[in-house]
């Protein structure tokens, strides 16, 4: 009899121990499930710790040995700066894209684009010819191509150059260059020199090696604000005889969704005032 009672107690103790172990396992599982969102007490549709899903897109930025300020340039710390870069950072923040940047000359960027090694090129004038081959977003920057910076307040239009010496950035893909080149071909006495950047053109003017520096309606006012002083004043004038041109992001032809996404973000930035803040920062 005592033996039977002892057996019963041993069996009962083991059963209680197994039950306690089972409850402990369930409690641990429930705690883990609550943290992962699996347990019914936390909806599986809620992902409080989930990060924004994204995918990488390489963006081509046009480099220059002397920089393309204020549009895009490398500062003294080696960091990318400029209007375009701030616009792209804002689009990145609002989208599922994770932009990675290639800072290279224009020809290199088009080769990479044609080989599908990058997805976007910034700083491209919108044209029907480019739209036929690529996708282009809506404009993120509108400029007048001819703006004259000089020390002479009487210089107002391109036709005022006359025999004055002028400097302009040489770039066969640039509207400003094409207009000035056409002007030079039609006026035998035009004294025009070509440089590798707007900054070099302005430096040539400041050294008195030229009377006029020619660029667009955002770059020349930028350099005016940077270099004009009371002692040595500069003057700039936009020639409105030449229509505005627009800059957009150039995208591979098949990436229609990306183009539509970027168009939406540009529109939203203009609607909520973010675009205007970035524009004011640089121009």
Backbone as JSON, one array per atom type, in Angstrom:
{
  "sequence": "XXXXXXXXXXXXXXXXXXXXXXXXXXXXXXXXXXXXXXXXXXXXXXXXXXXXXXXXXXXXXXXXXXXXXXXXXXXXXXXXXXXXXXXXXXXXXXXXXXXXXXXXXXXXXXXXXXXXXXXXXXXXXXXXXXXXXXXXXXXXXXXXXXXXXXXXXXXXXXXXXXXXXXXXXXXXXXXXXXXXXXXXXXXXXXXXXXXXXXXXXXXXXXXXXXXXXXXXXXXXXXXXXXXXXXXXXXXXXXXXXXXXXXXXXXXXXXXXXXXXXXXXXXXXXXXXXXXXXXXXXXX",
  "N": [[0.83, -1.21, 0.0], [1.86, 1.23, 0.88], [3.81, 1.43, -1.01], [2.32, 1.79, -3.35], [1.17, 4.28, -2.84], [3.45, 5.84, -2.8], [4.32, 5.58, -5.45], [2.22, 6.85, -6.77], [2.57, 9.49, -5.9], [5.02, 10.14, -7.02], [4.42, 9.99, -9.76], [2.48, 11.99, -9.91], [3.99, 14.26, -9.18], [5.81, 14.38, -11.29], [4.04, 14.88, -13.37], [3.08, 17.38, -12.67], [5.44, 18.84, -12.88], [6.02, 18.61, -15.65], [3.82, 19.98, -16.63], [4.33, 22.53, -15.63], [6.69, 23.1, -17.0], [5.71, 23.09, -19.61], [3.96, 25.29, -19.5], [5.8, 27.27, -19.0], [7.33, 27.25, -21.4], [5.32, 28.0, -23.2], [4.83, 30.55, -22.28], [7.28, 31.82, -22.85], [7.24, 31.57, -25.62], [5.0, 33.11, -26.19], [5.89, 35.62, -25.38], [7.95, 36.04, -27.25], [6.46, 35.98, -29.57], [4.83, 38.21, -29.22], [6.74, 40.24, -29.47], [7.53, 39.93, -32.11], [5.22, 40.32, -33.46], [3.54, 38.3, -34.11], [1.72, 37.1, -32.36], [-1.77, 37.08, -31.55], [-2.54, 39.31, -30.14], [-1.21, 41.49, -31.18], [-1.54, 43.08, -34.18], [-0.82, 41.53, -37.31], [-0.54, 43.14, -39.45], [0.59, 45.42, -38.57], [3.69, 46.93, -38.4], [5.73, 47.92, -36.39], [8.47, 48.18, -36.1], [9.51, 48.04, -38.58], [11.6, 49.0, -41.3], [11.74, 51.43, -43.97], [11.25, 50.0, -47.1], [13.58, 49.76, -49.75], [15.34, 50.35, -52.84], [18.43, 50.31, -54.62], [19.55, 52.97, -56.67], [21.6, 54.21, -59.13], [22.84, 57.43, -59.62], [23.82, 59.79, -61.97], [25.96, 62.51, -61.74], [27.1, 65.51, -63.14], [30.44, 66.07, -63.51], [33.11, 68.46, -63.06], [36.31, 69.87, -63.55], [36.63, 72.3, -62.38], [34.31, 72.66, -61.06], [30.68, 73.05, -60.92], [29.26, 75.04, -59.68], [26.38, 77.04, -58.8], [25.03, 74.68, -59.11], [25.96, 71.95, -59.04], [28.66, 70.63, -57.22], [31.9, 69.87, -55.72], [32.78, 70.29, -52.4], [35.28, 71.85, -50.17], [35.75, 69.86, -48.35], [35.43, 67.6, -49.74], [32.86, 66.75, -50.16], [29.71, 66.3, -51.84], [27.85, 69.02, -53.08], [25.25, 71.49, -53.69], [22.47, 72.78, -55.69], [21.1, 70.84, -57.32], [21.82, 68.48, -56.01], [20.63, 68.78, -53.49], [17.93, 68.74, -54.25], [17.74, 66.1, -55.2], [18.35, 64.68, -52.85], [16.09, 65.25, -51.35], [14.09, 64.04, -52.89], [14.94, 61.38, -52.63], [14.5, 61.03, -49.88], [11.73, 61.1, -49.78], [10.93, 58.91, -51.21], [11.03, 55.4, -52.26], [13.51, 54.91, -53.16], [17.05, 54.46, -53.06], [19.45, 56.5, -53.48], [22.56, 56.42, -55.12], [25.61, 57.96, -55.92], [27.28, 58.95, -58.91], [29.92, 60.8, -59.83], [30.92, 62.18, -62.55], [32.36, 63.03, -65.81], [30.25, 64.32, -68.49], [30.16, 62.74, -70.93], [31.04, 60.23, -70.04], [28.95, 59.59, -68.31], [26.74, 59.31, -70.03], [27.57, 57.08, -71.48], [27.54, 55.16, -69.43], [24.81, 55.2, -68.86], [23.7, 54.3, -71.29], [24.66, 51.74, -71.23], [23.2, 50.68, -69.25], [24.17, 50.94, -66.66], [23.81, 52.96, -64.89], [20.94, 54.67, -63.51], [19.84, 57.22, -63.66], [20.47, 60.48, -64.97], [21.48, 63.64, -63.98], [20.96, 67.2, -64.52], [20.31, 67.8, -67.24], [19.27, 69.3, -70.23], [15.91, 69.53, -71.22], [14.65, 68.14, -74.16], [13.07, 67.52, -77.33], [14.43, 65.69, -78.87], [15.93, 64.21, -76.99], [13.87, 63.13, -75.48], [12.79, 61.31, -77.24], [14.63, 59.24, -77.2], [15.15, 58.68, -74.53], [13.56, 58.6, -71.25], [12.37, 61.58, -69.77], [12.07, 63.55, -66.89], [9.61, 65.87, -65.57], [10.3, 69.41, -65.45], [12.8, 70.5, -63.13], [14.17, 72.77, -62.91], [14.14, 75.92, -64.34], [15.59, 78.06, -66.68], [16.87, 81.11, -68.14], [18.81, 81.16, -71.03], [20.78, 83.09, -71.72], [22.59, 85.27, -69.97], [24.24, 88.18, -69.02], [27.18, 89.09, -67.45], [29.0, 91.77, -66.2], [31.25, 94.63, -65.87], [30.12, 96.82, -66.77], [27.31, 98.72, -66.78], [25.77, 99.23, -68.99], [25.67, 97.08, -70.65], [23.35, 95.0, -71.8], [22.11, 93.14, -73.51], [22.72, 90.33, -75.71], [23.44, 91.31, -78.19], [24.74, 93.61, -77.51], [27.35, 93.09, -77.17], [29.22, 93.63, -79.24], [32.39, 94.81, -80.02], [33.5, 94.2, -77.65], [35.27, 91.99, -75.49], [34.3, 88.71, -74.71], [33.5, 85.91, -72.57], [32.61, 82.48, -72.39], [31.22, 79.4, -71.23], [32.38, 76.47, -72.72], [30.56, 74.06, -74.31], [29.18, 71.71, -76.19], [26.69, 70.6, -75.85], [25.21, 72.45, -74.57], [22.77, 74.97, -74.32], [23.31, 77.72, -74.01], [25.95, 77.94, -74.98], [25.52, 77.17, -77.67], [23.9, 79.26, -78.64], [25.57, 81.51, -78.34], [27.68, 80.75, -79.96], [26.45, 80.72, -82.46], [25.86, 83.42, -82.65], [28.47, 84.45, -82.78], [29.28, 83.4, -85.26], [27.77, 84.9, -86.97], [28.55, 87.51, -86.67], [31.28, 89.2, -87.56], [33.03, 90.77, -86.08], [32.85, 89.9, -83.5], [34.28, 89.15, -80.42], [34.98, 86.53, -78.87], [35.77, 84.21, -76.37], [36.31, 80.86, -75.19], [35.73, 78.86, -72.32], [36.31, 76.32, -69.75], [34.44, 76.24, -67.76], [31.75, 77.96, -66.03], [32.69, 79.29, -63.8], [35.41, 79.73, -64.39], [35.04, 81.48, -66.51], [33.97, 83.72, -65.17], [36.1, 84.32, -63.48], [37.95, 85.12, -65.39], [36.75, 87.47, -66.25], [36.94, 88.98, -63.85], [39.66, 89.32, -63.69], [40.05, 91.19, -65.56], [40.55, 90.3, -68.1], [38.61, 89.95, -69.87], [35.6, 91.59, -70.94], [33.01, 90.77, -70.53], [31.17, 88.16, -69.06], [29.4, 85.26, -69.89], [26.56, 83.41, -69.13], [23.92, 81.33, -67.75], [20.65, 82.21, -66.35], [20.7, 81.55, -63.66], [23.3, 80.88, -62.86], [24.96, 83.15, -63.4], [23.79, 85.32, -61.81], [24.33, 84.14, -59.32], [27.16, 84.21, -59.18], [27.43, 86.94, -59.35], [26.35, 87.77, -56.85], [28.29, 86.71, -55.27], [30.74, 87.94, -55.92], [30.47, 90.66, -56.52], [31.13, 93.92, -55.32], [30.99, 96.99, -53.35], [33.17, 98.54, -53.93], [34.18, 97.39, -56.27], [31.93, 97.04, -58.34], [29.69, 94.72, -59.95], [27.53, 93.96, -62.74], [24.57, 92.38, -63.8], [22.58, 91.12, -66.49], [19.64, 89.76, -67.78], [18.97, 88.36, -70.87], [16.08, 88.5, -72.38], [15.27, 87.92, -74.9], [15.77, 85.4, -75.66], [14.27, 82.3, -75.25], [13.18, 80.54, -72.26], [14.83, 77.6, -71.01], [14.47, 74.22, -69.9], [15.43, 72.06, -67.25], [15.7, 68.59, -66.61], [15.52, 65.29, -65.09], [17.2, 62.68, -66.61], [16.26, 59.49, -67.7], [16.36, 55.92, -68.09], [14.67, 54.46, -70.89], [12.83, 52.4, -70.39], [12.12, 52.7, -67.74], [9.56, 53.74, -66.72], [7.92, 53.9, -64.47], [9.65, 54.91, -62.52], [10.16, 57.47, -63.55], [7.56, 58.57, -63.34], [7.23, 58.47, -60.56], [9.24, 60.26, -59.66], [8.39, 62.6, -60.9], [6.04, 63.04, -59.45], [7.07, 63.53, -56.89], [8.57, 65.86, -57.33], [6.5, 67.65, -57.98], [5.06, 67.58, -55.55], [6.98, 68.69, -53.83], [7.12, 71.28, -54.81], [4.55, 72.09, -54.24], [4.35, 72.01, -51.43], [6.21, 73.83, -50.6], [8.85, 73.11, -50.15], [10.57, 72.96, -52.34], [10.89, 75.66, -53.01], [12.32, 76.6, -50.8], [14.77, 75.26, -51.09], [15.59, 76.32, -53.53], [15.89, 79.03, -52.87], [17.97, 78.85, -51.08], [20.21, 78.39, -52.7], [20.09, 80.16, -54.85]],
  "CA": [[0.0, 0.0, 0.0], [2.77, 2.38, 0.91], [4.49, 1.46, -2.31], [1.39, 2.37, -4.32], [1.05, 5.71, -2.55], [4.7, 6.46, -3.23], [4.29, 5.62, -6.92], [1.27, 7.88, -7.16], [3.17, 10.8, -5.62], [6.07, 10.36, -8.01], [3.75, 10.26, -11.03], [1.85, 13.3, -9.81], [5.04, 15.28, -9.19], [6.32, 14.48, -12.66], [3.01, 15.51, -14.2], [3.07, 18.81, -12.36], [6.67, 19.41, -13.42], [5.84, 18.72, -17.08], [2.85, 21.04, -16.88], [5.01, 23.8, -15.39], [7.61, 23.31, -18.11], [4.92, 23.43, -20.78], [3.47, 26.65, -19.34], [6.95, 28.17, -19.15], [7.63, 27.33, -22.83], [4.28, 28.78, -23.85], [5.03, 31.94, -21.89], [8.39, 32.33, -23.64], [6.79, 31.69, -27.01], [4.08, 34.23, -26.28], [6.68, 36.85, -25.32], [8.63, 36.2, -28.52], [5.45, 36.27, -30.58], [4.4, 39.59, -29.05], [7.76, 41.12, -30.0], [7.61, 39.8, -33.57], [3.95, 40.68, -34.08], [2.83, 37.09, -34.54], [0.63, 36.84, -31.43], [-3.03, 37.73, -31.92], [-2.72, 40.58, -29.45], [-0.62, 42.53, -32.02], [-1.94, 42.81, -35.56], [0.28, 41.19, -38.21], [-0.4, 44.2, -40.44], [1.35, 46.48, -37.97], [5.12, 46.65, -38.37], [6.25, 49.11, -35.73], [9.92, 48.27, -36.18], [9.93, 47.83, -39.96], [12.2, 50.12, -41.98], [11.25, 51.66, -45.32], [11.89, 49.18, -48.12], [14.17, 50.62, -50.77], [16.29, 49.7, -53.73], [19.48, 51.22, -55.02], [19.55, 53.56, -58.01], [22.79, 55.03, -59.35], [22.52, 58.72, -60.22], [24.99, 60.44, -62.54], [26.1, 63.95, -61.58], [28.13, 65.95, -64.09], [31.61, 66.62, -62.84], [33.94, 69.44, -63.74], [37.55, 70.1, -62.8], [36.5, 73.56, -61.64], [33.01, 72.69, -60.41], [29.54, 73.64, -61.61], [28.48, 75.76, -58.66], [25.82, 76.43, -57.59], [24.19, 73.54, -59.5], [26.56, 70.75, -58.44], [30.1, 70.79, -57.06], [32.5, 69.22, -54.57], [33.31, 71.33, -51.51], [36.66, 71.67, -49.73], [35.82, 68.63, -47.57], [35.23, 66.47, -50.64], [31.46, 66.37, -50.17], [28.88, 66.84, -52.92], [26.98, 70.12, -52.68], [24.59, 72.18, -54.79], [21.02, 72.77, -55.84], [20.64, 69.53, -57.81], [22.05, 67.47, -54.98], [19.6, 68.95, -52.47], [16.68, 68.25, -54.83], [17.82, 64.64, -55.24], [18.27, 64.18, -51.48], [14.69, 65.36, -50.92], [13.36, 62.97, -53.59], [15.37, 60.15, -51.98], [13.84, 60.96, -48.58], [10.29, 60.9, -49.96], [10.65, 57.77, -52.09], [11.59, 54.09, -51.91], [14.8, 54.78, -53.82], [18.27, 54.74, -52.31], [20.32, 57.04, -54.51], [24.01, 56.35, -55.02], [26.0, 58.99, -56.87], [28.46, 58.85, -59.76], [30.32, 62.16, -60.18], [31.79, 61.93, -63.69], [32.08, 63.88, -66.98], [29.01, 64.05, -69.21], [30.28, 61.62, -71.88], [31.09, 58.99, -69.26], [27.62, 59.31, -67.76], [25.88, 58.79, -71.1], [28.01, 55.72, -71.75], [27.02, 54.33, -68.36], [23.36, 55.12, -69.04], [23.41, 53.45, -72.44], [25.0, 50.37, -70.84], [22.3, 50.36, -68.13], [24.95, 50.88, -65.42], [23.2, 53.94, -64.01], [19.52, 54.8, -63.81], [19.43, 58.61, -63.79], [21.48, 61.52, -65.15], [20.96, 64.96, -63.62], [21.55, 68.35, -65.21], [20.13, 67.64, -68.69], [18.22, 70.13, -70.82], [14.82, 68.76, -71.81], [14.49, 68.39, -75.59], [12.31, 66.48, -78.03], [15.38, 64.67, -79.32], [16.25, 63.33, -75.87], [12.65, 62.42, -75.07], [12.6, 60.19, -78.16], [15.55, 58.15, -76.87], [15.11, 58.41, -73.1], [12.51, 59.28, -70.51], [12.81, 62.76, -69.04], [11.09, 64.01, -65.93], [9.22, 67.26, -65.67], [11.38, 70.33, -65.1], [13.09, 70.89, -61.76], [14.86, 74.05, -62.97], [13.93, 76.68, -65.57], [16.55, 79.16, -66.76], [17.1, 81.8, -69.41], [20.17, 80.72, -71.38], [21.73, 84.17, -71.93], [22.69, 86.31, -68.94], [25.54, 88.81, -69.18], [27.78, 89.66, -66.24], [30.08, 92.66, -66.63], [31.49, 95.81, -65.07], [29.51, 97.91, -67.53], [25.85, 98.62, -66.63], [25.1, 99.42, -70.27], [25.59, 95.78, -71.34], [22.03, 94.46, -71.45], [21.71, 92.04, -74.4], [23.82, 89.69, -76.43], [23.84, 92.18, -79.3], [25.54, 94.71, -76.99], [28.75, 92.69, -77.04], [30.01, 94.39, -80.2], [33.81, 94.45, -80.03], [33.93, 93.82, -76.31], [35.63, 90.58, -75.38], [33.38, 87.95, -73.85], [33.88, 84.52, -72.3], [31.46, 81.61, -72.15], [31.56, 77.99, -71.04], [32.3, 75.69, -73.97], [29.88, 72.78, -74.13], [28.36, 71.56, -77.39], [25.35, 70.18, -75.46], [24.64, 73.53, -73.78], [22.04, 75.96, -75.11], [24.04, 79.0, -73.96], [27.08, 77.82, -75.91], [25.02, 77.14, -79.05], [23.42, 80.6, -79.0], [26.72, 82.41, -78.48], [28.44, 80.3, -81.14], [25.71, 81.2, -83.62], [26.09, 84.87, -82.69], [29.85, 84.67, -83.26], [29.35, 83.07, -86.69], [27.04, 85.92, -87.73], [29.17, 88.81, -86.47], [32.71, 89.02, -87.76], [33.84, 91.48, -85.09], [32.64, 89.34, -82.17], [35.53, 88.7, -79.79], [34.49, 85.6, -77.86], [36.65, 83.12, -75.98], [35.57, 79.77, -74.55], [36.4, 78.3, -71.15], [35.8, 75.0, -69.37], [33.38, 76.34, -66.75], [31.25, 79.31, -65.73], [33.57, 79.88, -62.79], [36.59, 80.23, -65.1], [34.6, 82.67, -67.26], [33.85, 84.83, -64.23], [37.45, 84.69, -63.05], [38.54, 85.87, -66.52], [36.18, 88.82, -66.16], [37.47, 89.65, -62.67], [41.06, 89.67, -63.96], [40.01, 92.17, -66.65], [40.96, 89.68, -69.36], [37.41, 90.01, -70.71], [34.64, 92.58, -70.45], [31.7, 90.17, -70.29], [31.04, 86.71, -68.85], [28.05, 84.87, -70.31], [26.05, 82.15, -68.61], [22.46, 81.34, -67.69], [20.03, 83.14, -65.4], [20.93, 81.18, -62.27], [24.72, 80.87, -62.54], [25.54, 84.49, -63.38], [23.39, 86.02, -60.59], [25.04, 83.52, -58.2], [28.51, 84.77, -59.14], [27.25, 88.36, -59.03], [26.2, 87.9, -55.4], [29.52, 86.24, -54.64], [31.93, 88.73, -56.22], [30.23, 92.1, -56.67], [31.34, 94.71, -54.11], [30.8, 98.43, -53.54], [34.38, 99.06, -54.55], [34.26, 96.86, -57.64], [30.59, 96.49, -58.62], [29.37, 93.99, -61.17], [26.14, 94.1, -63.19], [24.12, 91.29, -64.66], [21.33, 91.39, -67.2], [19.08, 88.6, -68.48], [18.49, 88.68, -72.22], [14.8, 87.79, -72.51], [15.0, 87.6, -76.3], [15.96, 83.96, -75.82], [13.29, 81.65, -74.36], [13.64, 79.68, -71.18], [15.03, 76.17, -71.2], [14.15, 73.49, -68.68], [16.29, 70.92, -66.91], [15.02, 67.46, -66.0], [16.33, 64.1, -64.86], [17.14, 61.76, -67.74], [16.05, 58.14, -67.17], [16.25, 54.89, -69.13], [13.36, 54.47, -71.55], [11.89, 51.42, -69.83], [11.83, 52.98, -66.34], [8.45, 54.7, -66.71], [7.45, 54.07, -63.09], [10.58, 55.81, -61.83], [9.89, 58.81, -64.05], [6.31, 59.03, -62.75], [7.46, 58.71, -59.13], [10.02, 61.49, -59.49], [7.49, 63.71, -61.26], [5.13, 63.27, -58.32], [7.81, 64.13, -55.78], [8.89, 67.24, -57.71], [5.25, 68.41, -57.84], [4.77, 67.7, -54.12], [7.95, 69.63, -53.25], [6.73, 72.63, -55.21], [3.27, 72.4, -53.6], [4.48, 72.2, -49.98], [7.18, 74.88, -50.31], [10.22, 72.61, -49.98], [11.36, 73.35, -53.52], [11.21, 77.09, -52.93], [13.36, 76.76, -49.78], [16.03, 74.82, -51.67], [15.95, 77.3, -54.56], [16.35, 80.26, -52.19], [19.28, 78.54, -50.46], [21.31, 78.41, -53.67], [19.98, 81.24, -55.82]],
  "C": [[0.87, 1.26, 0.0], [3.49, 2.55, -0.42], [3.61, 2.1, -3.35], [1.24, 3.87, -4.13], [2.27, 6.45, -3.04], [4.75, 6.58, -4.74], [3.38, 6.71, -7.42], [1.86, 9.27, -6.99], [4.24, 11.11, -6.64], [5.47, 10.72, -9.36], [3.14, 11.65, -11.02], [2.88, 14.41, -9.87], [5.59, 15.48, -10.58], [5.33, 15.19, -13.57], [2.98, 17.0, -13.97], [4.28, 19.5, -12.94], [6.56, 19.6, -14.92], [4.87, 19.84, -17.43], [3.5, 22.41, -16.71], [5.96, 24.13, -16.52], [6.87, 23.74, -19.36], [4.43, 24.86, -20.7], [4.59, 27.66, -19.51], [7.31, 28.34, -20.61], [6.61, 28.19, -23.54], [4.44, 30.26, -23.53], [6.16, 32.58, -22.67], [7.99, 32.55, -25.08], [5.89, 32.89, -27.18], [4.85, 35.55, -26.25], [7.38, 37.1, -26.64], [7.65, 36.6, -29.61], [4.98, 37.72, -30.47], [5.42, 40.55, -29.66], [7.8, 41.08, -31.53], [6.31, 40.13, -34.26], [3.14, 39.48, -34.53], [1.62, 36.84, -33.67], [-0.61, 37.63, -31.8], [-3.26, 39.06, -31.25], [-2.12, 41.76, -30.22], [-0.91, 42.19, -33.47], [-0.73, 42.54, -36.44], [0.47, 42.27, -39.27], [0.39, 45.38, -39.89], [2.81, 46.07, -37.89], [5.84, 47.84, -37.74], [7.75, 49.27, -35.85], [10.42, 48.12, -37.61], [10.51, 49.12, -40.54], [11.63, 50.23, -43.39], [11.99, 50.78, -46.31], [12.42, 50.09, -49.22], [15.03, 49.79, -51.69], [17.22, 50.75, -54.31], [19.29, 51.7, -56.46], [20.79, 54.44, -58.13], [22.39, 56.29, -60.14], [23.82, 59.37, -60.71], [24.94, 61.94, -62.36], [27.28, 64.41, -62.43], [29.27, 66.66, -63.38], [32.29, 67.67, -63.71], [35.18, 69.67, -62.9], [37.49, 71.38, -61.98], [35.12, 73.7, -61.0], [31.93, 73.34, -61.25], [28.63, 74.33, -60.6], [27.59, 76.81, -59.35], [24.97, 75.19, -57.88], [24.68, 72.26, -58.83], [28.06, 70.96, -58.36], [30.58, 70.0, -55.84], [33.12, 70.3, -53.69], [34.72, 70.98, -51.03], [36.84, 70.41, -48.88], [35.67, 67.37, -48.44], [33.8, 65.98, -50.71], [30.72, 67.01, -51.34], [27.96, 67.91, -52.37], [26.26, 70.65, -53.92], [23.1, 71.99, -54.85], [20.5, 71.39, -56.27], [20.74, 68.47, -56.74], [20.99, 67.56, -53.88], [18.23, 68.48, -52.97], [16.65, 66.72, -54.82], [17.72, 64.05, -53.83], [16.83, 64.21, -50.98], [13.84, 64.29, -51.6], [13.67, 61.62, -52.95], [14.61, 59.96, -50.67], [12.35, 60.63, -48.71], [9.94, 59.6, -50.68], [11.21, 56.48, -51.52], [12.95, 53.87, -52.56], [15.94, 55.11, -52.86], [19.32, 55.19, -53.32], [21.8, 56.87, -54.14], [24.58, 57.16, -56.18], [27.31, 58.67, -57.6], [28.78, 60.27, -60.24], [31.37, 62.06, -61.28], [31.46, 62.91, -64.82], [30.86, 63.4, -67.74], [29.1, 62.82, -70.11], [30.32, 60.29, -71.15], [29.71, 58.6, -68.76], [26.69, 58.76, -68.83], [26.29, 57.37, -71.5], [27.49, 54.75, -70.69], [25.51, 54.15, -68.49], [23.01, 54.17, -70.18], [23.73, 51.98, -72.16], [24.19, 49.89, -69.65], [23.06, 50.22, -66.81], [24.54, 51.96, -64.43], [21.76, 54.14, -64.43], [19.06, 56.21, -64.1], [20.66, 59.46, -64.11], [20.82, 62.85, -64.83], [21.59, 66.03, -64.5], [21.44, 68.29, -66.72], [19.0, 68.54, -69.16], [17.17, 69.23, -71.47], [14.66, 69.14, -73.28], [13.71, 67.24, -76.21], [13.24, 65.34, -78.48], [15.73, 63.69, -78.2], [15.04, 62.52, -75.42], [12.38, 61.23, -75.99], [13.46, 58.98, -77.78], [15.46, 57.73, -75.41], [13.78, 58.9, -72.52], [13.13, 60.51, -69.85], [11.69, 63.22, -68.12], [10.63, 65.43, -66.28], [10.35, 68.15, -65.14], [11.54, 70.5, -63.58], [13.87, 72.2, -61.72], [14.63, 74.69, -64.34], [14.87, 77.87, -65.58], [16.46, 79.85, -68.12], [18.56, 81.57, -69.79], [21.2, 81.83, -71.51], [21.59, 85.23, -70.83], [24.12, 86.84, -68.98], [25.99, 89.46, -67.88], [28.97, 90.53, -66.66], [30.27, 93.77, -65.6], [30.87, 97.05, -65.71], [27.98, 97.8, -67.45], [25.09, 98.78, -67.94], [24.98, 98.11, -71.07], [24.3, 95.09, -70.91], [21.66, 93.21, -72.24], [22.93, 91.48, -75.11], [24.34, 90.58, -77.55], [24.68, 93.37, -78.84], [27.03, 94.35, -76.89], [29.63, 93.52, -77.97], [31.44, 93.9, -80.23], [34.35, 94.15, -78.64], [34.29, 92.35, -76.28], [34.71, 89.89, -74.37], [33.89, 86.53, -73.68], [32.63, 83.73, -71.96], [31.95, 80.18, -72.0], [31.37, 77.23, -72.34], [31.69, 74.32, -73.68], [28.89, 72.63, -75.29], [26.93, 71.14, -77.07], [24.59, 71.29, -74.75], [23.97, 74.57, -74.68], [22.77, 77.29, -75.15], [25.18, 79.01, -74.96], [26.59, 77.9, -77.35], [24.57, 78.51, -79.51], [24.6, 81.54, -79.24], [27.55, 82.04, -79.7], [27.77, 80.79, -82.42], [25.89, 82.71, -83.78], [27.48, 85.17, -83.26], [29.96, 84.42, -84.76], [28.69, 84.14, -87.56], [27.62, 87.33, -87.6], [30.69, 88.66, -86.51], [33.55, 89.68, -86.67], [33.63, 90.97, -83.67], [33.94, 88.76, -81.62], [35.18, 87.81, -78.6], [35.5, 84.49, -77.63], [35.84, 82.09, -75.18], [36.41, 79.15, -73.44], [35.76, 76.97, -70.78], [34.69, 75.06, -68.32], [32.93, 77.79, -66.6], [32.17, 80.02, -64.75], [34.82, 80.46, -63.44], [36.23, 81.48, -65.91], [34.52, 83.89, -66.35], [35.22, 85.28, -63.74], [38.18, 85.48, -64.14], [38.04, 87.3, -66.53], [36.79, 89.6, -65.0], [38.93, 90.05, -62.84], [41.18, 90.74, -65.04], [40.57, 91.62, -67.96], [39.78, 89.56, -70.32], [36.47, 91.03, -70.1], [33.3, 91.97, -70.03], [31.86, 88.67, -70.05], [29.59, 86.33, -69.13], [27.71, 83.49, -69.75], [24.55, 82.19, -68.58], [21.96, 82.17, -66.51], [20.08, 82.67, -63.95], [22.42, 81.23, -61.92], [25.3, 82.28, -62.45], [25.07, 85.32, -62.17], [24.07, 85.45, -59.33], [26.44, 84.12, -58.07], [28.49, 86.28, -58.88], [27.18, 88.56, -57.52], [27.48, 87.54, -54.66], [30.68, 87.23, -54.79], [31.7, 90.25, -56.37], [30.39, 92.82, -55.33], [31.07, 96.19, -54.41], [32.0, 99.04, -54.25], [34.49, 98.66, -56.0], [32.92, 96.22, -58.01], [30.53, 95.74, -59.95], [27.9, 94.22, -61.49], [25.78, 92.88, -64.02], [22.79, 91.65, -65.29], [20.9, 90.14, -67.95], [18.54, 89.05, -69.83], [17.23, 87.85, -72.49], [14.41, 87.53, -73.97], [15.12, 86.1, -76.57], [15.09, 83.22, -74.81], [13.93, 80.77, -73.3], [13.91, 78.26, -71.68], [14.83, 75.49, -69.85], [15.08, 72.31, -68.51], [15.46, 69.84, -66.23], [16.0, 66.34, -65.73], [16.11, 63.13, -66.02], [17.18, 60.33, -67.2], [15.96, 57.15, -68.33], [14.81, 54.77, -69.63], [12.36, 53.54, -70.89], [11.46, 51.75, -68.4], [10.74, 54.05, -66.21], [7.97, 54.96, -65.29], [8.35, 55.03, -62.31], [10.36, 57.26, -62.26], [8.62, 59.37, -63.4], [6.47, 59.32, -61.26], [8.19, 60.03, -58.9], [9.19, 62.71, -59.84], [6.56, 64.06, -60.1], [5.86, 63.98, -57.18], [8.21, 65.57, -56.08], [7.66, 68.14, -57.53], [4.91, 68.63, -56.37], [5.71, 68.71, -53.45], [7.6, 71.07, -53.59], [5.44, 73.05, -54.5], [3.43, 72.7, -52.11], [5.56, 73.22, -49.59], [8.61, 74.42, -50.14], [11.11, 73.03, -51.14], [11.8, 74.8, -53.41], [12.31, 77.35, -51.9], [14.73, 76.35, -50.34], [16.51, 75.83, -52.72], [16.54, 78.55, -53.92], [17.71, 80.06, -51.57], [20.42, 78.75, -51.43], [21.27, 79.6, -54.61], [19.41, 82.5, -55.16]]
}
